[in-house]
Amino acid sequence: MRRETIYLSPSKQPENRYAAGNTNEEKEMVAVAKLLKKILEEDYGLAVVLANLSLDISQRGRPKEAKDKGCSLYIALHSNAGGGGKASGAVALYHPKSPKSLVLSKILVEELDGICPYKSNRARNLVNGMESFNGIGFAEVRSPFNLGLTPVLMETNFHDHKDIALWIIGHKEDIAKAYARAIARFLEVDQKAQEMELIKESPKEEGLYRVQVGAFRKRENAETLVQKLWQQGFEGFIRYS
């Protein structure tokens, strides 16, 4: 049974100040990552590891933690700068030797740009993350890939644009939901059913209230959730319809 576990690595750059709002990249992206973890777990039934925030991004730091914890996806959450206060749009950095990295990058950009009121003006919103630093590449693209994970480094949008900085600050939950939708689309996981099935067996016998907690296109994802339920002391079963 294949189990997908997502590793979230928010920015470790408090020195990157936002153009408005008296805040910084690390503070805002840590907040988004915490919201995203909650949404992925509660709304989609996915397994998520939030990076130990004291670890650095060298291969022996967060990428190693992701590998040790059995993660398959490594998503670095950042916000961008260097646009002279005029640039807008999500940018994804992918690993060129990982087709999955490129696919996930495309979906993430689509979802994030789809919720932002400021239209992207990026000539390239998908960037080879191994082109930079004389071919050494970004650490959070290179190192997770070297350890067998599918990496994407996301630049959520441009925090040196005053209006976008304020938008990010005020819409962290919307941003987290967009990230979650993208990840769920990539994994082909449906959002959990929100309604409860109330089934009474018989008026003369004790009734049973059943709660439906998930719906998935792939059986392996359903099996993962059932396994988690049993581990937490709840009975679970799979019904195909």
C-alpha positions as CSV (number, residue, x, y, z in Angstrom):
1,M,0.0,0.0,0.0
2,R,1.5,3.4,-1.1
3,R,1.3,6.1,1.5
4,E,1.8,9.8,0.6
5,T,3.2,12.0,3.3
6,I,3.7,15.7,2.7
7,Y,6.5,17.7,4.2
8,L,6.0,21.5,4.6
9,S,9.0,23.7,4.9
10,P,8.1,27.3,5.4
11,S,10.7,30.1,4.8
12,K,13.5,30.6,7.4
13,Q,14.1,34.2,6.4
14,P,12.9,36.7,9.0
15,E,15.2,39.4,7.5
16,N,12.9,39.5,4.4
17,R,10.6,42.3,5.4
18,Y,7.2,42.8,3.7
19,A,6.6,46.1,1.9
20,A,3.6,46.7,4.2
21,G,2.2,45.3,7.4
22,N,5.3,45.4,9.6
23,T,5.9,41.6,9.1
24,N,8.3,39.3,7.3
25,E,8.5,36.3,5.0
26,E,9.2,33.7,7.7
27,K,6.4,34.8,10.0
28,E,3.8,34.8,7.2
29,M,4.9,31.6,5.6
30,V,5.0,29.7,8.9
31,A,1.5,30.8,9.6
32,V,0.4,29.6,6.1
33,A,2.1,26.3,6.6
34,K,0.4,25.7,9.9
35,L,-3.0,26.4,8.4
36,L,-2.2,24.2,5.4
37,K,-1.2,21.3,7.6
38,K,-4.5,21.5,9.5
39,I,-6.5,21.7,6.2
40,L,-4.7,18.8,4.6
41,E,-5.2,16.6,7.7
42,E,-8.8,17.5,8.6
43,D,-10.3,18.2,5.2
44,Y,-8.4,15.7,3.0
45,G,-7.2,13.0,5.5
46,L,-3.6,13.4,4.4
47,A,-0.5,12.8,6.4
48,V,1.6,15.9,6.9
49,V,4.8,16.8,8.6
50,L,5.6,20.4,9.4
51,A,9.3,21.1,9.4
52,N,11.1,21.4,12.7
53,L,11.5,25.2,12.4
54,S,14.9,25.1,14.2
55,L,16.4,23.0,11.4
56,D,18.2,24.7,8.4
57,I,17.6,23.8,4.8
58,S,20.9,22.0,4.2
59,Q,20.6,18.3,3.2
60,R,21.3,17.3,6.8
61,G,18.6,19.6,8.0
62,R,15.0,19.7,6.8
63,P,15.4,17.4,3.7
64,K,16.9,14.7,6.0
65,E,14.0,15.1,8.4
66,A,11.6,14.7,5.6
67,K,13.3,11.6,4.4
68,D,13.5,10.1,7.9
69,K,9.8,10.7,8.5
70,G,8.9,8.9,5.3
71,C,7.7,11.9,3.3
72,S,7.3,11.7,-0.4
73,L,6.5,15.3,-1.3
74,Y,8.6,18.3,-0.1
75,I,7.0,21.7,-0.5
76,A,8.9,24.8,0.5
77,L,6.7,27.8,1.1
78,H,8.1,31.2,0.4
79,S,7.1,34.6,-0.8
80,N,9.0,36.5,-3.4
81,A,10.9,39.8,-3.7
82,G,13.1,41.5,-6.3
83,G,10.3,42.7,-8.4
84,G,10.8,46.4,-7.7
85,G,7.4,46.7,-6.1
86,K,5.6,46.0,-9.3
87,A,5.9,42.2,-9.9
88,S,3.0,39.9,-9.3
89,G,2.2,36.2,-9.6
90,A,3.1,32.9,-8.1
91,V,6.4,31.3,-9.2
92,A,7.3,27.6,-8.8
93,L,10.8,26.2,-8.8
94,Y,10.9,22.5,-9.9
95,H,13.5,19.8,-10.4
96,P,14.1,19.2,-14.1
97,K,14.7,15.4,-13.6
98,S,11.4,15.0,-11.7
99,P,8.3,15.0,-14.0
100,K,6.1,14.9,-10.8
101,S,7.8,18.1,-9.6
102,L,6.9,19.9,-12.8
103,V,3.3,18.7,-12.7
104,L,2.8,19.7,-9.1
105,S,4.4,23.1,-9.8
106,K,1.9,23.8,-12.6
107,I,-1.0,22.9,-10.4
108,L,0.2,25.0,-7.5
109,V,0.8,28.1,-9.7
110,E,-2.7,27.7,-11.2
111,E,-4.4,27.5,-7.8
112,L,-2.5,30.4,-6.2
113,D,-2.8,32.7,-9.2
114,G,-6.5,31.8,-9.3
115,I,-7.2,33.4,-6.0
116,C,-5.1,36.5,-6.2
117,P,-6.8,39.7,-7.3
118,Y,-3.6,41.0,-8.8
119,K,-3.0,39.3,-12.2
120,S,0.4,37.6,-12.7
121,N,2.8,39.5,-14.9
122,R,5.5,36.8,-14.9
123,A,7.1,35.8,-18.2
124,R,8.0,32.5,-16.5
125,N,6.0,31.2,-13.6
126,L,7.6,27.8,-13.8
127,V,11.4,27.9,-13.3
128,N,14.0,25.2,-13.4
129,G,15.3,25.2,-9.8
130,M,18.6,23.8,-10.8
131,E,19.6,26.6,-13.1
132,S,20.6,29.0,-10.3
133,F,23.9,29.4,-8.5
134,N,26.0,28.2,-11.4
135,G,24.0,25.0,-11.8
136,I,24.1,24.0,-8.1
137,G,20.5,24.9,-7.8
138,F,18.3,25.8,-4.9
139,A,18.9,23.7,-1.8
140,E,15.3,22.9,-1.2
141,V,15.0,21.7,-4.8
142,R,18.3,19.9,-5.0
143,S,18.6,18.2,-1.6
144,P,15.0,16.7,-1.3
145,F,15.4,15.3,-4.9
146,N,18.8,13.7,-4.0
147,L,17.0,12.0,-1.1
148,G,14.3,10.6,-3.3
149,L,11.5,13.1,-2.7
150,T,9.4,15.2,-5.1
151,P,10.4,18.8,-4.4
152,V,8.7,22.1,-5.2
153,L,9.9,25.5,-3.9
154,M,6.9,27.9,-4.1
155,E,7.1,31.6,-4.2
156,T,3.5,32.4,-3.2
157,N,3.6,35.9,-4.6
158,F,5.6,39.1,-4.3
159,H,5.9,40.6,-0.8
160,D,7.8,43.7,-2.1
161,H,4.6,44.8,-3.8
162,K,2.7,46.8,-1.1
163,D,-0.8,45.7,-2.2
164,I,0.1,42.1,-2.5
165,A,2.0,42.1,0.8
166,L,-1.2,43.3,2.4
167,W,-3.2,40.7,0.5
168,I,-1.0,37.9,1.7
169,I,-1.3,39.0,5.3
170,G,-5.0,39.3,5.2
171,H,-5.7,36.1,3.2
172,K,-3.5,33.4,4.7
173,E,-6.3,31.0,5.1
174,D,-7.4,31.4,1.5
175,I,-3.8,30.9,0.4
176,A,-3.5,27.7,2.5
177,K,-6.7,26.4,1.0
178,A,-5.4,27.0,-2.5
179,Y,-2.2,25.1,-1.6
180,A,-4.3,22.3,-0.3
181,R,-6.5,22.1,-3.4
182,A,-3.4,21.9,-5.5
183,I,-1.9,19.1,-3.5
184,A,-5.1,17.2,-3.4
185,R,-5.5,17.6,-7.2
186,F,-2.0,16.3,-7.7
187,L,-2.6,13.3,-5.4
188,E,-6.1,12.8,-6.8
189,V,-7.7,13.0,-3.4
190,D,-11.2,14.2,-2.9
191,Q,-12.1,16.5,0.0
192,K,-13.7,14.6,2.9
193,A,-17.5,14.4,2.9
194,Q,-18.8,17.0,5.4
195,E,-22.2,15.5,6.0
196,M,-22.9,12.7,8.5
197,E,-24.8,9.7,7.4
198,L,-27.4,9.0,10.1
199,I,-28.5,5.4,9.8
200,K,-30.9,3.9,12.3
201,E,-31.0,0.1,12.0
202,S,-34.4,-0.5,13.7
203,P,-36.7,1.3,16.1
204,K,-36.7,-1.8,18.3
205,E,-32.9,-2.2,18.4
206,E,-30.2,0.2,19.4
207,G,-29.5,2.5,16.5
208,L,-26.1,3.2,15.1
209,Y,-25.0,6.6,13.9
210,R,-22.3,6.2,11.1
211,V,-20.0,9.0,10.1
212,Q,-18.5,9.2,6.6
213,V,-15.1,10.7,6.8
214,G,-13.7,10.5,3.3
215,A,-14.2,9.9,-0.4
216,F,-11.3,9.0,-2.7
217,R,-10.7,8.2,-6.3
218,K,-7.8,5.8,-5.5
219,R,-8.3,2.8,-3.2
220,E,-4.8,3.2,-1.8
221,N,-5.7,6.6,-0.4
222,A,-8.8,5.2,1.2
223,E,-6.7,2.4,2.7
224,T,-4.3,4.9,4.2
225,L,-7.2,6.8,5.9
226,V,-8.7,3.5,7.3
227,Q,-5.3,2.6,8.7
228,K,-5.0,5.9,10.5
229,L,-8.5,5.4,11.9
230,W,-7.6,2.0,13.3
231,Q,-4.4,3.3,14.8
232,Q,-6.5,5.9,16.6
233,G,-8.9,3.4,18.0
234,F,-11.8,3.8,15.5
235,E,-13.3,1.2,13.3
236,G,-13.1,1.9,9.7
237,F,-14.3,0.3,6.5
238,I,-14.2,0.9,2.7
239,R,-17.4,0.9,0.6
240,Y,-17.2,1.4,-3.1
241,S,-20.1,3.1,-4.8
